[in-house]
Amino acid sequence: DYAVSRHTVREALRRLREEGILASGRGRGTWLREPRIEQPLGTLYSLFRSVESSGLEQRSVVRALDVRVDAAVAERLDRPEDTELVYLERLRLADGEPLAIDRTWLPRSVAGPLLEADFTHSALYDELANLTGTRLTGGSEVITAVVPSASLRRLLKIPAGMAVFEIHRMGCLRNQPIEWRETLVRGDRFSVTARWSTHE
């Protein structure tokens, strides 16, 4: 079809594998490798921006956006157990393919205007800043590799045996917790990066 030898084709495929563009496996053939979304450690990052900076389009399917009372989350946020919380649940997509399921709780007293926001193609922190003037000033995350349930595998379209990263994030405003977030992201599409140097 291309008027080149098999050797030329094999060499081209080898180079594309070395560059991380293609992947292959015995008995499975060769396929296009999806780019990984990188999360830098030690910074407040946006998955929305991380996806888009990788050259992919980030879209979300909003599965829930409402007001709830959740005593366990309220306790995490150091609030009374009957505190009204804005709850946002999104299926995050990268170029139309499922990437993560994201669940976020914020006190309604802070985040009430988010109930009118369109999260189809926008970042939570941008909407929070634009609609309420609130910008997080810090926080913490715990990232753990976990085995997903069958229902989560179906939602994220991943095969059995593939792990996901479970990310628990506490976002703070001047040392006061205002965001609790639980994210499950595909292990084959996500990586954590850190920069370090030695000091002698």
C-alpha positions in Angstrom: 0.0 0.0 0.0 2.8 2.4 0.9 5.5 1.1 -1.5 8.0 0.5 1.3 9.7 -2.6 2.6 8.6 -4.6 5.7 11.9 -3.6 7.3 11.0 0.1 6.9 7.6 -0.4 8.5 9.1 -2.4 11.4 11.7 0.3 12.0 9.0 3.0 11.9 6.9 1.1 14.4 9.9 0.5 16.7 10.7 4.3 16.7 7.1 5.1 17.5 7.1 2.6 20.4 10.3 4.2 21.8 8.8 7.6 21.6 5.7 6.3 23.6 3.3 7.0 20.7 2.5 3.3 20.2 2.4 0.2 22.4 2.4 -3.4 21.6 2.1 -6.8 23.3 2.6 -10.4 22.3 -0.6 -11.7 20.8 -2.3 -8.3 21.2 -0.9 -6.4 18.2 0.0 -2.7 18.2 -2.1 0.2 19.3 -2.0 3.9 19.8 -0.9 4.8 23.4 -3.2 7.3 25.1 -1.2 10.2 26.6 -0.9 10.3 30.4 -2.3 13.1 32.4 0.5 14.3 34.8 -0.2 15.6 38.3 2.5 17.5 40.0 2.9 16.8 43.7 2.9 19.7 46.2 0.8 22.1 44.2 -2.9 22.9 43.9 -3.6 21.6 40.4 -6.7 21.4 38.2 -7.5 18.1 36.4 -9.3 20.2 33.8 -6.1 22.2 33.1 -3.9 19.1 33.2 -6.1 17.4 30.6 -6.2 20.4 28.3 -2.5 21.1 28.6 -1.9 17.5 27.3 -3.6 18.5 24.1 -6.9 16.8 25.0 -10.4 18.2 25.4 -11.8 17.9 28.9 -15.5 17.5 29.2 -17.7 16.4 32.1 -20.9 14.5 32.4 -22.6 16.0 35.5 -24.2 13.1 37.3 -25.4 15.2 40.3 -25.3 18.8 41.4 -27.5 19.4 44.4 -27.6 20.2 48.2 -27.1 17.4 50.6 -26.5 16.8 54.3 -23.6 14.3 55.0 -22.5 14.1 58.6 -19.2 12.3 57.8 -18.2 14.9 55.2 -19.3 17.8 57.5 -17.0 16.3 60.2 -14.1 16.3 57.8 -14.8 20.0 57.0 -15.0 20.7 60.8 -18.7 21.8 60.5 -21.9 20.8 62.3 -23.3 17.5 61.0 -26.4 19.1 59.7 -24.5 21.6 57.5 -25.9 21.9 54.0 -23.3 20.9 51.4 -23.2 21.6 47.7 -22.5 18.2 46.1 -21.0 17.8 42.6 -20.5 14.5 40.9 -18.9 14.4 37.5 -17.7 11.8 35.0 -14.6 13.4 33.6 -13.7 12.7 30.0 -10.5 13.3 28.0 -11.2 13.5 24.3 -14.5 11.8 24.9 -13.1 8.8 26.7 -13.8 8.3 30.5 -10.9 9.4 32.7 -12.2 9.8 36.2 -15.2 9.9 38.5 -15.1 13.0 40.7 -17.2 13.7 43.8 -16.9 17.1 45.6 -18.6 18.6 48.7 -18.4 22.2 49.7 -20.4 24.1 52.4 -23.5 25.8 50.8 -22.7 29.0 52.7 -19.5 29.2 50.6 -20.5 27.5 47.3 -24.2 28.1 46.9 -23.8 29.9 43.6 -22.2 26.8 42.1 -25.7 25.3 41.9 -26.3 27.5 38.8 -22.9 26.7 37.1 -22.5 24.7 33.9 -19.7 22.2 34.6 -19.8 20.5 31.1 -16.5 22.3 30.1 -15.2 24.2 33.0 -13.1 23.8 36.1 -14.6 23.8 39.6 -12.0 26.2 41.0 -12.6 28.7 38.1 -16.3 28.6 38.7 -15.8 29.0 42.5 -13.6 32.1 41.9 -15.9 33.6 39.3 -19.2 33.1 41.1 -18.1 33.5 44.8 -14.7 35.3 44.7 -13.3 32.3 46.7 -9.9 30.9 45.9 -8.4 28.0 47.8 -5.1 28.8 49.6 -3.9 25.3 50.4 -4.8 21.8 51.2 -3.6 18.2 51.2 -4.1 15.0 49.2 -3.7 11.3 49.8 -3.3 9.1 46.6 -3.7 5.4 46.8 -3.8 2.6 44.1 -7.0 0.6 44.5 -8.8 -2.2 42.7 -12.0 -0.8 41.2 -15.4 -2.4 41.6 -17.1 -4.0 38.6 -19.5 -1.0 38.3 -16.7 1.5 38.3 -14.8 -0.6 35.7 -17.9 -0.3 33.5 -18.2 3.4 34.1 -14.6 4.1 33.3 -14.4 1.5 30.5 -11.4 -0.3 31.9 -10.6 -4.1 31.9 -10.5 -6.3 34.9 -7.1 -6.2 36.6 -6.4 -2.6 36.0 -5.9 -0.4 39.1 -7.3 3.1 39.6 -5.9 5.9 41.7 -8.1 7.0 44.6 -7.4 10.6 45.5 -8.8 12.2 48.6 -8.3 16.0 48.7 -9.0 18.5 51.4 -9.0 22.0 50.1 -8.6 24.9 52.5 -9.2 28.6 52.7 -6.8 30.3 55.2 -6.4 26.9 57.0 -10.2 26.4 57.2 -11.3 23.2 55.3 -14.0 24.1 52.7 -13.7 21.3 50.1 -13.7 17.5 50.4 -13.1 15.6 47.2 -13.0 12.0 46.3 -11.6 11.2 42.8 -11.1 7.8 41.1 -8.9 8.1 38.0 -7.8 5.5 35.5 -4.3 4.1 36.3 -3.4 3.8 32.7 -4.1 7.5 32.0 -2.7 9.2 35.1 0.7 9.7 36.6 2.1 11.6 39.6 5.3 13.6 39.2 7.7 15.3 41.7 10.7 17.5 41.4 13.5 17.3 43.9 17.1 18.4 44.4 19.8 17.6 46.9 21.1 20.2 49.3 24.6 19.6 50.6 
